[in-house]
């Protein structure tokens, strides 16, 4: 699956900024639909809602390659 994610990341970087935003919106909508289908406790739903709102409020991030995103995600917190 990681090879697929890397390929999609490379392809996404070739899109225009508007198309990238559309792609992000599609992914976020899909994730929201997945969350709606899964059983979460009220506390989990509240926390997911907070994270969702924080992500939307943070606005567009810096332009990173998929590998840079993966590297940052793997990096221990505080480094």
ROSEMAR-445381 format. One record per residue (C-alpha): residue number from 0; residue in three letters; x, y negated, z. Coordinates in steps of 0.25 Angstrom, whole numbers, plus 5000, padded with zeros to 4 digits. Layout:
# ROSEMAR-445381
NUM / ALA / X / Y / Z
...
This chain:
# ROSEMAR-445381
0 / UNK / 5000 / 5000 / 5000
1 / UNK / 5011 / 4990 / 5003
2 / UNK / 5016 / 4991 / 4988
3 / UNK / 5002 / 4987 / 4984
4 / UNK / 5002 / 4975 / 4994
5 / UNK / 5015 / 4971 / 4989
6 / UNK / 5010 / 4971 / 4974
7 / UNK / 4997 / 4964 / 4978
8 / UNK / 5006 / 4953 / 4985
9 / UNK / 5015 / 4951 / 4973
10 / UNK / 5002 / 4950 / 4964
11 / UNK / 4996 / 4940 / 4974
12 / UNK / 5008 / 4931 / 4973
13 / UNK / 5006 / 4930 / 4958
14 / UNK / 4992 / 4924 / 4960
15 / UNK / 4989 / 4909 / 4960
16 / UNK / 4987 / 4903 / 4974
17 / UNK / 4971 / 4903 / 4972
18 / UNK / 4971 / 4917 / 4968
19 / UNK / 4979 / 4921 / 4980
20 / UNK / 4969 / 4914 / 4989
21 / UNK / 4958 / 4921 / 4982
22 / UNK / 4965 / 4934 / 4985
23 / UNK / 4967 / 4931 / 4999
24 / UNK / 4952 / 4928 / 5000
25 / UNK / 4949 / 4941 / 4994
26 / UNK / 4958 / 4948 / 5004
27 / UNK / 4952 / 4941 / 5016
28 / UNK / 4938 / 4944 / 5011
29 / UNK / 4941 / 4958 / 5010
30 / UNK / 4948 / 4959 / 5023
31 / UNK / 4936 / 4952 / 5029
32 / UNK / 4927 / 4962 / 5023
33 / UNK / 4935 / 4974 / 5028
34 / UNK / 4935 / 4968 / 5042
35 / UNK / 4919 / 4967 / 5041
36 / UNK / 4919 / 4982 / 5038
37 / UNK / 4927 / 4986 / 5050
38 / UNK / 4923 / 4987 / 5064
39 / UNK / 4930 / 4977 / 5073
40 / UNK / 4927 / 4973 / 5087
41 / UNK / 4922 / 4959 / 5090
42 / UNK / 4936 / 4955 / 5095
43 / UNK / 4943 / 4961 / 5082
44 / UNK / 4933 / 4953 / 5073
45 / UNK / 4935 / 4940 / 5081
46 / UNK / 4950 / 4942 / 5080
47 / UNK / 4949 / 4945 / 5065
48 / UNK / 4941 / 4933 / 5063
49 / UNK / 4951 / 4924 / 5070
50 / UNK / 4962 / 4930 / 5061
51 / UNK / 4954 / 4928 / 5049
52 / UNK / 4951 / 4913 / 5053
53 / UNK / 4966 / 4910 / 5056
54 / UNK / 4970 / 4916 / 5043
55 / UNK / 4960 / 4908 / 5035
56 / UNK / 4963 / 4895 / 5043
57 / UNK / 4978 / 4897 / 5041
58 / UNK / 4976 / 4894 / 5026
59 / UNK / 4986 / 4898 / 5015
60 / UNK / 4999 / 4904 / 5020
61 / UNK / 5012 / 4903 / 5014
62 / UNK / 5015 / 4910 / 5001
63 / UNK / 5022 / 4923 / 5004
64 / UNK / 5025 / 4936 / 4996
65 / UNK / 5018 / 4949 / 5001
66 / UNK / 5032 / 4954 / 5006
67 / UNK / 5033 / 4941 / 5014
68 / UNK / 5019 / 4943 / 5020
69 / UNK / 5023 / 4958 / 5023
70 / UNK / 5036 / 4954 / 5029
71 / UNK / 5030 / 4944 / 5038
72 / UNK / 5019 / 4953 / 5043
73 / UNK / 5029 / 4964 / 5047
74 / UNK / 5038 / 4953 / 5054
75 / UNK / 5036 / 4954 / 5069
76 / UNK / 5029 / 4943 / 5075
77 / UNK / 5038 / 4932 / 5081
78 / UNK / 5049 / 4934 / 5071
